[in-house]
Amino acid sequence: MNDQRRPKFTYLGHATVRCDLPDGELVLIDPWVGQNPSCPPDQQHFDRLDAMLLTHGHSDHIADALELARAHEPLVVANFEICTWMGSKGIGHCSPMNIGGTQSVLGMNVSMVRADHSCGIQDGDRLIYGGTASGFVVRMPSGYTFYHAGDTALFSDMQLICEMYRPELAFLPIGDLFTMDPQQAARACRYLGVRHVIPIHWGTFPALTGTPRQLEEAVGDLGINCQVIRLDPGQAY
């Protein structure tokens, strides 16, 4: 597969990933940039934004979703409950879906898959129901397929994601406490059968103790043929 027909991925810190598509469109996954202590200041603003994919409603994943949606009018892809909440704030360009579904977004096939995690939306002083947390599998028109797991624990049905979608690259959380740790993420790599993994959801706060180096060691201990691609915030792959 020609790598020129896959996105350029820029890690913006925590779980936020910028995807520059081959034809110039910009997709942002889990938009937390303005108050994200890991996001470089020069990466917090965008000239355009064509779509946003929201894995769940926690503020460290959607804190900038409303502001960016109002400024750029991207297509917002999320579960039904998050899209309903966005609509209540005046955002009309939402495309809701749920786990098991697939829809076309900017020519890509975007599938929503399971994540084992909680989901709530902080709305002022209220914590409201945010539906079910999820991950996304994205298949490019070229066939290149990647998986953003969102926040999740390890679950054995990741083997079904491998069987059904065959992702080549996975963005996996490794921080521990709220998600998988590096050892569990290494097993996720084995379940998924991916050739490359980019660790996310690490280093933002002291409580997130998992490191990319620990993931590299765990992948090596399991004898998995998977390259760990460490991106510091602001770096691209």
Contacts in CASP RR format, 6 or more apart in sequence:
PFRMAT RR
TARGET T0000
AUTHOR 0000-0000-0000
METHOD contacts of the structure
MODEL  1
MNDQRRPKFTYLGHATVRCDLPDGELVLIDPWVGQNPSCPPDQQHFDRLD
AMLLTHGHSDHIADALELARAHEPLVVANFEICTWMGSKGIGHCSPMNIG
GTQSVLGMNVSMVRADHSCGIQDGDRLIYGGTASGFVVRMPSGYTFYHAG
DTALFSDMQLICEMYRPELAFLPIGDLFTMDPQQAARACRYLGVRHVIPI
HWGTFPALTGTPRQLEEAVGDLGINCQVIRLDPGQAY
1 142 0 8 1.000
1 143 0 8 1.000
1 144 0 8 1.000
1 168 0 8 1.000
2 142 0 8 1.000
4 22 0 8 1.000
5 22 0 8 1.000
5 140 0 8 1.000
5 141 0 8 1.000
5 142 0 8 1.000
5 143 0 8 1.000
5 144 0 8 1.000
6 22 0 8 1.000
6 140 0 8 1.000
6 142 0 8 1.000
6 144 0 8 1.000
6 146 0 8 1.000
7 19 0 8 1.000
7 20 0 8 1.000
7 21 0 8 1.000
7 22 0 8 1.000
7 27 0 8 1.000
7 140 0 8 1.000
7 146 0 8 1.000
8 19 0 8 1.000
8 20 0 8 1.000
8 236 0 8 1.000
8 237 0 8 1.000
9 17 0 8 1.000
9 18 0 8 1.000
9 19 0 8 1.000
9 146 0 8 1.000
9 169 0 8 1.000
9 198 0 8 1.000
9 231 0 8 1.000
9 236 0 8 1.000
9 237 0 8 1.000
10 17 0 8 1.000
10 18 0 8 1.000
10 20 0 8 1.000
10 43 0 8 1.000
10 231 0 8 1.000
10 234 0 8 1.000
10 235 0 8 1.000
10 236 0 8 1.000
10 237 0 8 1.000
11 17 0 8 1.000
11 18 0 8 1.000
11 198 0 8 1.000
11 200 0 8 1.000
11 231 0 8 1.000
11 232 0 8 1.000
11 233 0 8 1.000
11 234 0 8 1.000
11 235 0 8 1.000
11 236 0 8 1.000
11 237 0 8 1.000
12 18 0 8 1.000
12 33 0 8 1.000
12 36 0 8 1.000
12 38 0 8 1.000
12 39 0 8 1.000
12 40 0 8 1.000
12 43 0 8 1.000
12 233 0 8 1.000
12 234 0 8 1.000
13 36 0 8 1.000
13 38 0 8 1.000
13 39 0 8 1.000
13 200 0 8 1.000
13 204 0 8 1.000
13 233 0 8 1.000
13 234 0 8 1.000
14 30 0 8 1.000
14 32 0 8 1.000
14 36 0 8 1.000
14 38 0 8 1.000
14 39 0 8 1.000
14 60 0 8 1.000
14 200 0 8 1.000
14 201 0 8 1.000
14 204 0 8 1.000
15 29 0 8 1.000
15 30 0 8 1.000
15 32 0 8 1.000
15 55 0 8 1.000
15 60 0 8 1.000
15 61 0 8 1.000
15 148 0 8 1.000
15 150 0 8 1.000
15 151 0 8 1.000
15 171 0 8 1.000
15 173 0 8 1.000
15 200 0 8 1.000
15 201 0 8 1.000
16 28 0 8 1.000
16 29 0 8 1.000
16 30 0 8 1.000
16 31 0 8 1.000
16 32 0 8 1.000
16 33 0 8 1.000
16 36 0 8 1.000
16 39 0 8 1.000
16 61 0 8 1.000
17 28 0 8 1.000
17 29 0 8 1.000
17 30 0 8 1.000
17 148 0 8 1.000
17 171 0 8 1.000
17 200 0 8 1.000
18 26 0 8 1.000
18 27 0 8 1.000
18 28 0 8 1.000
18 29 0 8 1.000
18 43 0 8 1.000
19 26 0 8 1.000
19 27 0 8 1.000
19 28 0 8 1.000
19 29 0 8 1.000
20 26 0 8 1.000
21 27 0 8 1.000
21 50 0 8 1.000
21 106 0 8 1.000
21 108 0 8 1.000
21 140 0 8 1.000
22 140 0 8 1.000
22 142 0 8 1.000
25 48 0 8 1.000
25 50 0 8 1.000
25 51 0 8 1.000
25 106 0 8 1.000
26 46 0 8 1.000
26 48 0 8 1.000
26 49 0 8 1.000
26 50 0 8 1.000
26 51 0 8 1.000
27 50 0 8 1.000
27 51 0 8 1.000
27 52 0 8 1.000
27 53 0 8 1.000
27 105 0 8 1.000
27 106 0 8 1.000
28 46 0 8 1.000
28 49 0 8 1.000
28 51 0 8 1.000
28 52 0 8 1.000
28 53 0 8 1.000
28 68 0 8 1.000
28 74 0 8 1.000
29 52 0 8 1.000
29 53 0 8 1.000
29 55 0 8 1.000
29 136 0 8 1.000
29 148 0 8 1.000
29 171 0 8 1.000
30 53 0 8 1.000
30 54 0 8 1.000
30 55 0 8 1.000
30 61 0 8 1.000
30 62 0 8 1.000
30 148 0 8 1.000
30 150 0 8 1.000
31 52 0 8 1.000
31 54 0 8 1.000
31 61 0 8 1.000
31 62 0 8 1.000
31 63 0 8 1.000
31 64 0 8 1.000
31 65 0 8 1.000
31 68 0 8 1.000
32 39 0 8 1.000
32 59 0 8 1.000
32 60 0 8 1.000
32 61 0 8 1.000
32 62 0 8 1.000
32 63 0 8 1.000
32 64 0 8 1.000
33 39 0 8 1.000
33 43 0 8 1.000
33 44 0 8 1.000
33 64 0 8 1.000
34 44 0 8 1.000
34 63 0 8 1.000
34 64 0 8 1.000
35 63 0 8 1.000
35 64 0 8 1.000
36 44 0 8 1.000
36 60 0 8 1.000
36 63 0 8 1.000
36 204 0 8 1.000
37 204 0 8 1.000
37 205 0 8 1.000
38 203 0 8 1.000
38 204 0 8 1.000
38 233 0 8 1.000
39 233 0 8 1.000
39 234 0 8 1.000
40 233 0 8 1.000
40 234 0 8 1.000
43 233 0 8 1.000
43 234 0 8 1.000
46 68 0 8 1.000
46 72 0 8 1.000
48 72 0 8 1.000
49 68 0 8 1.000
49 71 0 8 1.000
49 72 0 8 1.000
49 74 0 8 1.000
50 72 0 8 1.000
50 74 0 8 1.000
50 75 0 8 1.000
50 106 0 8 1.000
51 74 0 8 1.000
51 75 0 8 1.000
51 76 0 8 1.000
51 77 0 8 1.000
51 105 0 8 1.000
51 106 0 8 1.000
52 65 0 8 1.000
52 68 0 8 1.000
52 69 0 8 1.000
52 74 0 8 1.000
52 75 0 8 1.000
52 76 0 8 1.000
52 77 0 8 1.000
53 77 0 8 1.000
53 78 0 8 1.000
53 105 0 8 1.000
53 110 0 8 1.000
53 136 0 8 1.000
53 138 0 8 1.000
53 148 0 8 1.000
54 61 0 8 1.000
54 62 0 8 1.000
54 65 0 8 1.000
54 76 0 8 1.000
54 77 0 8 1.000
54 78 0 8 1.000
54 79 0 8 1.000
54 82 0 8 1.000
55 61 0 8 1.000
55 115 0 8 1.000
55 133 0 8 1.000
55 134 0 8 1.000
55 135 0 8 1.000
55 136 0 8 1.000
55 148 0 8 1.000
55 149 0 8 1.000
55 150 0 8 1.000
55 151 0 8 1.000
56 62 0 8 1.000
56 79 0 8 1.000
56 82 0 8 1.000
56 115 0 8 1.000
56 117 0 8 1.000
56 118 0 8 1.000
56 119 0 8 1.000
56 120 0 8 1.000
56 130 0 8 1.000
56 131 0 8 1.000
56 132 0 8 1.000
56 133 0 8 1.000
56 134 0 8 1.000
56 150 0 8 1.000
56 151 0 8 1.000
57 78 0 8 1.000
57 82 0 8 1.000
57 119 0 8 1.000
57 120 0 8 1.000
57 121 0 8 1.000
57 130 0 8 1.000
57 133 0 8 1.000
58 118 0 8 1.000
58 119 0 8 1.000
58 120 0 8 1.000
58 121 0 8 1.000
58 122 0 8 1.000
58 151 0 8 1.000
59 122 0 8 1.000
60 204 0 8 1.000
61 150 0 8 1.000
61 151 0 8 1.000
62 82 0 8 1.000
62 121 0 8 1.000
65 76 0 8 1.000
65 86 0 8 1.000
66 86 0 8 1.000
66 89 0 8 1.000
66 91 0 8 1.000
68 74 0 8 1.000
69 76 0 8 1.000
69 86 0 8 1.000
69 91 0 8 1.000
69 93 0 8 1.000
70 91 0 8 1.000
73 93 0 8 1.000
74 93 0 8 1.000
75 93 0 8 1.000
75 94 0 8 1.000
75 95 0 8 1.000
75 105 0 8 1.000
75 106 0 8 1.000
76 83 0 8 1.000
76 86 0 8 1.000
76 91 0 8 1.000
76 93 0 8 1.000
76 94 0 8 1.000
76 95 0 8 1.000
77 94 0 8 1.000
77 95 0 8 1.000
77 97 0 8 1.000
77 103 0 8 1.000
77 105 0 8 1.000
77 110 0 8 1.000
77 136 0 8 1.000
78 86 0 8 1.000
78 94 0 8 1.000
78 96 0 8 1.000
78 97 0 8 1.000
79 96 0 8 1.000
79 97 0 8 1.000
79 98 0 8 1.000
79 99 0 8 1.000
79 112 0 8 1.000
79 119 0 8 1.000
79 130 0 8 1.000
79 131 0 8 1.000
79 132 0 8 1.000
79 134 0 8 1.000
80 96 0 8 1.000
80 97 0 8 1.000
80 98 0 8 1.000
80 131 0 8 1.000
81 121 0 8 1.000
81 129 0 8 1.000
81 130 0 8 1.000
81 131 0 8 1.000
82 96 0 8 1.000
82 121 0 8 1.000
82 130 0 8 1.000
82 131 0 8 1.000
83 94 0 8 1.000
83 95 0 8 1.000
83 96 0 8 1.000
84 96 0 8 1.000
85 121 0 8 1.000
85 123 0 8 1.000
85 128 0 8 1.000
85 130 0 8 1.000
86 92 0 8 1.000
86 94 0 8 1.000
87 94 0 8 1.000
95 103 0 8 1.000
95 105 0 8 1.000
97 103 0 8 1.000
97 110 0 8 1.000
97 112 0 8 1.000
98 112 0 8 1.000
98 132 0 8 1.000
99 112 0 8 1.000
99 113 0 8 1.000
99 114 0 8 1.000
99 132 0 8 1.000
99 134 0 8 1.000
100 111 0 8 1.000
100 112 0 8 1.000
100 113 0 8 1.000
101 111 0 8 1.000
101 112 0 8 1.000
102 109 0 8 1.000
102 110 0 8 1.000
102 111 0 8 1.000
102 112 0 8 1.000
103 109 0 8 1.000
103 110 0 8 1.000
104 110 0 8 1.000
107 141 0 8 1.000
108 138 0 8 1.000
108 139 0 8 1.000
108 140 0 8 1.000
108 141 0 8 1.000
109 138 0 8 1.000
109 139 0 8 1.000
110 136 0 8 1.000
110 137 0 8 1.000
110 138 0 8 1.000
111 136 0 8 1.000
111 137 0 8 1.000
111 138 0 8 1.000
111 139 0 8 1.000
111 165 0 8 1.000
112 134 0 8 1.000
112 135 0 8 1.000
112 136 0 8 1.000
113 134 0 8 1.000
113 135 0 8 1.000
113 136 0 8 1.000
113 137 0 8 1.000
113 147 0 8 1.000
113 161 0 8 1.000
113 165 0 8 1.000
114 134 0 8 1.000
114 135 0 8 1.000
114 152 0 8 1.000
114 155 0 8 1.000
114 157 0 8 1.000
115 132 0 8 1.000
115 133 0 8 1.000
115 134 0 8 1.000
115 135 0 8 1.000
115 149 0 8 1.000
115 150 0 8 1.000
115 151 0 8 1.000
115 152 0 8 1.000
116 133 0 8 1.000
116 152 0 8 1.000
116 153 0 8 1.000
116 154 0 8 1.000
116 155 0 8 1.000
117 133 0 8 1.000
117 150 0 8 1.000
117 151 0 8 1.000
117 152 0 8 1.000
117 153 0 8 1.000
117 178 0 8 1.000
117 179 0 8 1.000
118 133 0 8 1.000
119 129 0 8 1.000
119 130 0 8 1.000
119 131 0 8 1.000
119 132 0 8 1.000
119 133 0 8 1.000
120 127 0 8 1.000
120 128 0 8 1.000
120 129 0 8 1.000
120 130 0 8 1.000
120 131 0 8 1.000
121 127 0 8 1.000
121 128 0 8 1.000
121 129 0 8 1.000
121 130 0 8 1.000
133 150 0 8 1.000
133 151 0 8 1.000
133 152 0 8 1.000
134 150 0 8 1.000
135 147 0 8 1.000
135 148 0 8 1.000
135 149 0 8 1.000
135 150 0 8 1.000
135 152 0 8 1.000
136 147 0 8 1.000
136 148 0 8 1.000
136 150 0 8 1.000
137 145 0 8 1.000
137 146 0 8 1.000
137 147 0 8 1.000
137 161 0 8 1.000
137 165 0 8 1.000
137 167 0 8 1.000
138 145 0 8 1.000
138 146 0 8 1.000
138 147 0 8 1.000
138 148 0 8 1.000
139 145 0 8 1.000
139 165 0 8 1.000
144 168 0 8 1.000
145 165 0 8 1.000
145 166 0 8 1.000
145 167 0 8 1.000
145 168 0 8 1.000
145 169 0 8 1.000
146 167 0 8 1.000
146 168 0 8 1.000
146 169 0 8 1.000
146 170 0 8 1.000
146 171 0 8 1.000
147 161 0 8 1.000
147 165 0 8 1.000
147 167 0 8 1.000
147 169 0 8 1.000
147 170 0 8 1.000
147 171 0 8 1.000
147 192 0 8 1.000
147 194 0 8 1.000
148 170 0 8 1.000
148 171 0 8 1.000
149 170 0 8 1.000
149 171 0 8 1.000
149 172 0 8 1.000
149 173 0 8 1.000
149 188 0 8 1.000
150 171 0 8 1.000
150 173 0 8 1.000
150 200 0 8 1.000
150 201 0 8 1.000
151 173 0 8 1.000
151 178 0 8 1.000
151 179 0 8 1.000
151 201 0 8 1.000
152 173 0 8 1.000
152 179 0 8 1.000
152 180 0 8 1.000
153 179 0 8 1.000
153 180 0 8 1.000
153 184 0 8 1.000
154 180 0 8 1.000
154 184 0 8 1.000
154 185 0 8 1.000
154 187 0 8 1.000
154 188 0 8 1.000
156 191 0 8 1.000
158 188 0 8 1.000
158 191 0 8 1.000
158 192 0 8 1.000
159 191 0 8 1.000
159 192 0 8 1.000
161 167 0 8 1.000
161 191 0 8 1.000
161 192 0 8 1.000
162 191 0 8 1.000
162 192 0 8 1.000
162 193 0 8 1.000
162 194 0 8 1.000
167 192 0 8 1.000
167 193 0 8 1.000
167 194 0 8 1.000
168 194 0 8 1.000
168 195 0 8 1.000
168 196 0 8 1.000
169 194 0 8 1.000
169 195 0 8 1.000
169 196 0 8 1.000
169 197 0 8 1.000
169 198 0 8 1.000
170 188 0 8 1.000
170 189 0 8 1.000
170 192 0 8 1.000
170 194 0 8 1.000
170 196 0 8 1.000
170 197 0 8 1.000
170 198 0 8 1.000
171 197 0 8 1.000
171 198 0 8 1.000
171 199 0 8 1.000
171 200 0 8 1.000
172 180 0 8 1.000
172 185 0 8 1.000
172 188 0 8 1.000
172 189 0 8 1.000
172 197 0 8 1.000
172 198 0 8 1.000
172 199 0 8 1.000
172 200 0 8 1.000
173 179 0 8 1.000
173 180 0 8 1.000
173 185 0 8 1.000
173 199 0 8 1.000
173 200 0 8 1.000
173 201 0 8 1.000
173 202 0 8 1.000
174 180 0 8 1.000
174 181 0 8 1.000
174 182 0 8 1.000
174 185 0 8 1.000
174 199 0 8 1.000
174 200 0 8 1.000
174 201 0 8 1.000
174 202 0 8 1.000
174 210 0 8 1.000
174 211 0 8 1.000
174 212 0 8 1.000
174 214 0 8 1.000
174 215 0 8 1.000
175 181 0 8 1.000
175 182 0 8 1.000
175 201 0 8 1.000
175 202 0 8 1.000
175 203 0 8 1.000
175 208 0 8 1.000
175 209 0 8 1.000
175 210 0 8 1.000
176 182 0 8 1.000
176 208 0 8 1.000
176 209 0 8 1.000
176 210 0 8 1.000
177 207 0 8 1.000
177 208 0 8 1.000
177 209 0 8 1.000
178 201 0 8 1.000
178 208 0 8 1.000
179 201 0 8 1.000
180 188 0 8 1.000
181 209 0 8 1.000
181 210 0 8 1.000
181 214 0 8 1.000
182 199 0 8 1.000
182 210 0 8 1.000
182 211 0 8 1.000
182 212 0 8 1.000
182 214 0 8 1.000
182 215 0 8 1.000
182 217 0 8 1.000
182 218 0 8 1.000
183 214 0 8 1.000
183 218 0 8 1.000
185 197 0 8 1.000
185 199 0 8 1.000
185 215 0 8 1.000
185 218 0 8 1.000
186 215 0 8 1.000
186 218 0 8 1.000
186 219 0 8 1.000
186 220 0 8 1.000
186 221 0 8 1.000
186 222 0 8 1.000
186 224 0 8 1.000
187 222 0 8 1.000
189 197 0 8 1.000
189 219 0 8 1.000
189 222 0 8 1.000
189 224 0 8 1.000
189 226 0 8 1.000
190 222 0 8 1.000
190 224 0 8 1.000
190 226 0 8 1.000
193 226 0 8 1.000
194 226 0 8 1.000
195 225 0 8 1.000
195 226 0 8 1.000
195 227 0 8 1.000
196 226 0 8 1.000
196 227 0 8 1.000
196 229 0 8 1.000
197 215 0 8 1.000
197 219 0 8 1.000
197 226 0 8 1.000
197 227 0 8 1.000
197 228 0 8 1.000
197 229 0 8 1.000
198 228 0 8 1.000
198 229 0 8 1.000
198 230 0 8 1.000
198 231 0 8 1.000
198 237 0 8 1.000
199 212 0 8 1.000
199 215 0 8 1.000
199 228 0 8 1.000
199 230 0 8 1.000
201 208 0 8 1.000
202 208 0 8 1.000
202 210 0 8 1.000
202 211 0 8 1.000
202 212 0 8 1.000
203 210 0 8 1.000
203 211 0 8 1.000
212 228 0 8 1.000
212 230 0 8 1.000
213 230 0 8 1.000
215 228 0 8 1.000
216 228 0 8 1.000
216 230 0 8 1.000
219 226 0 8 1.000
219 228 0 8 1.000
229 237 0 8 1.000
231 237 0 8 1.000
END
